[in-house]
Amino acid sequence: MKSIELRLLCLVFSLGCAAPLPAQTETAGKGDVDFDKVSLDFIGGYLAARPLTGVALGLHQYDGKIGDYSRLAIDAEIERLKRFQGQFEKMDVSKLSKRADIDRRVLLSAIARELAQYVDMAVFEKNPMIYARAIDVNIYIKRDFKPLPDRVRDIVTIEDQTANVMTAAKTNLATALPKPFVELAIQIANGSADFLEKDLVGALKDMKDEQLRPAFDDANKKAAAALRDYAHWLTKEKLPKATADFALGAEKYQRLLAGTELVDLPPAKILALGLQRLKEEQDAFAAAAKIIDPKKSPIDVFKEVQQDHPKAGELIADVAKDLDQIRQYVLDHHLVAISSDVRANVTETPPFDRATSFASMDTPGPFERKATQAYYYVTPTESAWTEQQKNEWLTAFNYYTADVVSIHEAYPGHYVQFLHLNASSATRIEKVFSSYAYVEGWAHYCEKMMLDEGFGSVPNPTPEQNVRAAKYRMAQADEALLRLCRLCVSIQMHTLGMSIADGAKFFHENCYYESKPSIAEAMRGTFDPGYLNYTLGKLEILKLRDDYKAQEGANFSLEKFHDELLDHGAPPIRLLREILLKDPKQWDAVL
């Protein structure tokens, strides 16, 4: 058993060079050194229990490792989290620098998130999806951070643990489970087995190592079989006993928001604000439709807008061309600094990721030193599809929605977030831990901000240019309506007894989704109550911008505001209010 001192030393070498200690960027508090030691110890244990997170961050001492899903390990992690929570809460804040205290609260929010999962949501006892997703080797084939044979050996090591993970699942899971969790877990387990049997084998088809190939084939076959056996067990043993009881309840829901995002508001108040914004966005959607064609309903107008899309064979090239134009617009209008000339590589989503991805940004971890390329994945049509299926898929890539999605994913959304994080003096804590509301709220905020700053429109427009701008506004409003529905449904399902069927109906009636995607969105809300954070984070940023603008007066600069927002890692936005706003009386007014 390694000593604490040795673990700390190892972590200093793996993390310490990525960002300066608080003491190097401001006057250190007397307690900063002790805080740093405790925080390093916490991070070491945190990543040891979550090795896939370590790999994703670019810390490859965690390669080939998998978390321990035994009851003993789960209980030990709960106790560890509570112990560190107590230590951080009891620290004498007067002895810490401001930077160290911000980091202390970032850690407390991260601990609150984990305890919400482990205790309030009881995911290891109630959510069989946790185990169905445990064998995740995607990153080992997506990123070439070391030679392929070495990555395949890591895959074999992980796959060899599949049967143990499924045994732990059967031991840990309660007798009666929420029905949506069981149904989704069956899909995920079978989907994971399909991935191993088809996509993973296809991705490694050119591997020629004669000794490694049989080991991989054997481990892969057994892992897929264990996943299918788990799906069968869930179908036979758990599905018949499943219940409709998935809701957190108002008390746990509010504790989740207060602990993870530092938003200490009653869910009912957030819901009221969400319903108000939903009506405003629906009105904006309808007003834009009226500009395009006043004789048709807004839904019919948008369906026509969706027909204006690239041809199947030109999709990737068109998205890449438009992405360059979006990037240049950001620079020309001084909206936010882009701290690197390295572009995201627009390319087709790998086949093994296409089942669950429409368009996505894949950036390396902040500590990655080898596989540093960022990819903007766009999922193309499949050659086996009919022409109708191809057209239906491409409607989602109509020129207006595709640009809004690119704004969200790349410029100035997630990719610019990544570039600022890498270029900033964010501490190691700020690089490891992030706020759901900040990360998704920023990208969603950018969709509206870009259009508000003139993207897609011109001064003194002709009628044709006015119609074009209205099409962009409809696309942006469509994205906003989805995220607002998520906020409203999340709160209502978890605190007010809304059923899945009623949740799906809410999506259908308020963001105009068809039946299948409406049901999928409602199902997601059962296990991901935090998907309200897309809108919650966006609203928090808009409020912070208003308050910062009032504070700065004539000195206000949108670019300066955005740079400040992005240059402190990705903490809960409530903490950014303390960094950007001078008046402490304003810090708690998050919405």
ABEGO torsion letter per residue (X at the ends): XBBAAAAAAAAAAAAAAABBBAAAABBBBAAAAAAAAAAAAAAAAAAAABAAAAAAAGBAAABGBBBBABAAAAAAAAAAAAAAAAAAAABBAAABBAAAAAAAAAAAAAAAAAAAAAAAAGAAAABAAAAAAABBAAAAAABBABBAAAAAAAAAAAAAAAAAAAAAAAAABBABBBAAAAAAAAAAAAAAAAAAAAAAAAAAAABABAAAAAAAAAAAAAAAAAAAAAAAAAAAAAAAABBABABAEAAAAAAAAAAAAGBBBBAAAAAAAAAAAAAAAAAAAAAAAAAABAABBAAAAAAAAAABBBBAAAAAAAAAAAAAAAAAAAAAAGABBBABABBBBBBBBBAAAAAABABBBBBBBAABAABABBBBBBBBBBAABBAAAAAAAAAAABAAAAAAAAAAABOABAAAAAAAAAABABBAAAAABBBAAAAAAAAAAAAAAAAAAGBGBBBGBBAAAAAAAAAAAAAAAAAAAAAAAAAAAAAAAAAAGBBAAAAAAAAAAAAGBBAAAAAAAAAAAAABAAAAAAAAAAAAAAAAAAAAAAAAEAABBAAAAAAAAAAAEBBBAAAAAAAABABAAAAABAX
